Structure formats: structure tokens, C-alpha cells
Amino acid sequence: MSIESTTMGVQKQAAGKVRHIVLLAVPPAMELDIAGPMAVFDAVNRMGGIFSRAYETELVTTTAELKVAGLTGLSLVANRHYRDVQQEVDTLLVVGGTGARTTSDGALLAWLQEIAVKVRRLGSVCTGAFLLAEAGLLDGRSATTHWACARELASRYPRVAVDSNPIWVRDGNVYTSAGVTTGMDLALGFVEQDHGGEVALAAARSLVLFLRRPGGQAQFSVSLSTQATRKSSLFELQVWMAENLDRELSVDTLAEHTAMSPRNFARSFVREFGITPARYVERLRLEAARRRIEQTEMSLEEIASACGFGSAEIMSRAFLRCLGISPAHYRGNFGYSAARTSTVALR
């Protein structure tokens, strides 16, 4: 679908319904948790033209002067105090920061409990999950937060099933996302629910996002989850491997690329990354295959070839061994077609 036809679709949908999105910030708050999701919703509005708005967003806070102090030194001004929200709220998103992580304001918690039963979607970004948990709104639910805070969340709120791996988690109509930029991923997920995958993809492109990540993707990519290397040759090799997954990536090939002997290369690689070259290559290929299954309609054979597995059967064995699920079943749960079907059902 072209950008032009996508824009026309947003115009038609926006003309029918404007969704009211409220972001709640308890100072001090993380500025990007606020600006990121707002930028996503604004990107959709700009597709629809200035007279056709799909979303109406506002920032509310707990301070009488409406000032939201930011953790990185910026200060924002909220639209209103949270108690002054009168309009029907479609989605309430609690943003992260020290305030959300530590507050125990009884009036705020009561307001959250009251509004939670009225909104269509309730969510949090990063440590905003602590405030939802403090209000008891995550009890008995699966949730995530920034990986560095996951253990604390689980310890403080044992009735919450904390999963530190995904970038965002949905449990019913309650959504929790991981650190900072994942608030944009969650917002794009909301856009996909409301207007379809094409609109979400167009919004991601307009924001020059490298990848529109679905909720099931891990907080750490394969490259990030390996420790940083002090050898520039191996760092350059990581980039080259990711860009050449369809090539033979044997130890001999990789060693030649770094001008090292195979034996010395294999030892250096394990010492620097804590994983064998073969295992690293397999994880890279699995990650690339998952992205294609989640975001494209390529056949499994095409995906296997593009990612260097050689055949769909070999790729299937890797999926079963590492993920415990076949590519076909993975596509049924997380694939592009499944996402389109669920989007239609949610409208």
C-alpha cells in the first residue's frame, strides 16, 4: 500500500472517531517516555491532514503548577492535573521515571483504580509499571519493565508475573513496555490495532525508525546481548555477519575475513563474546527469520534462504531447538497475517 493510499485511509478513519490518549507523568519523569509515544500519535495525525485527527493526546501530571521535571534536565508543562480529566479516555499510558517508581500517593492510586475500569487500554512505559503495580492493576497479570528494574518489580510486587525479556507485553487490555524507546514500539502497536499494519508501518517510516518491533521481540538483540568487544576487527565482523546472513559463515570464512587463523579466531571470539561463532551465527539467523515472519508475507522457504538456513527444514529444526516452536506455528501466533487478522477483530 502506498503512503498516499495509507494517508487517505487514515483520513477516513480519523473523520469517524478521534481517540483520546492520556499520558500520566509523576515528576521526575523520563522525557522520552512522553515525547516518543506522542510523536507516534502525531505522525498518524499528520498523515490524515490538519483537519482530520485520529488521536487527541494530552499530558497530565500530579503537580498543581503542571510542571513535569525531567530526569535528563528538561522540564515539560502538562495540559492539566490528572484530577481535571473530564473527557472520555480511550487509552491511559503511565510514563516512567523516579516519580512513578517511588510514589505511594493514595489519591493518585485511587484515581488510577477508578479510571482503569473505564478505559479501553491501560498501559505503562518503562518504570511506569511500578505505579500500575502499586495500584494493584497488575496483580495476576504478566508484565514487563526495563530489564534493569525487572527484579525489583518482581520483588516488590510478587503477585505480578514479571517477564524481563519482551519489549512489551499485553495481558488483556493492560500493556506494559520496557525501557524508554519501547514506548514508541507500544504506541505503534496501538496504532496497528486502531488503523492497521500499513498505517503503523507508515508512521514508523515517517519517524525514520529502523524497525517497527512487535511486542514479542526481546529487549536485547543478539548483538546487544553479547558483551562489547575491544577488538575493532571483531566489531566490524559483527556488522558484516548481520549484513551477509545468506552467505557461508563458517569459522574458516569468518577467520579469513578478520585475517586470523581459524583456531585463533575461534578462541578470540569466545573470549570476547562468551559464545561460539556457530552459536552466534545461528542466533543472528533466528532473529532475522523472526523479524521476517513477524513483518512480511515471505514464504518460509524464502525466509530460510534469505537468512542463510539453506532450507525451511533446517530453519524449522533451529526454531524447535532454540525457541520450542516451529516457524509455521510462530507465524500463526506472531506473523504478519495473524497481526492483520487480530487488527480487524479489534476494530
Buried (B, 14 or more C-beta within 10 A) or exposed (E): EEEEEBBBBBBEBBBEEBBBBBBBBBBBBBBBBBBBBBBBBBBBBBBBBEEBBBBBBBBBBBBEEBEBBBBEEEEBEBBBBBEEBEEEBBBBBBBBBBBBBEBEBEEBBEBBEEBBEEBBBBBBBBBBBBBBBBBBBBEEBBBBBBBEBBEBBBEBBEEBBBBBBBBBBBBEEBBBBBBBBBBBBBBBBBBBBBBBBBBBBBBBEBBEBEEBBBBBBBBBBBBEBBEEBEBEEBBEBBEBBBEEBBEEBEBEBBBEBBEBEBEEBBEBBBEBBEBEBBEBBBBBBBBBBBBBBBBEEBEBEEBBBBBBBEEBEEBBEBBEEEEEBBBEBBBEEBBBEBBBEEBEEEE
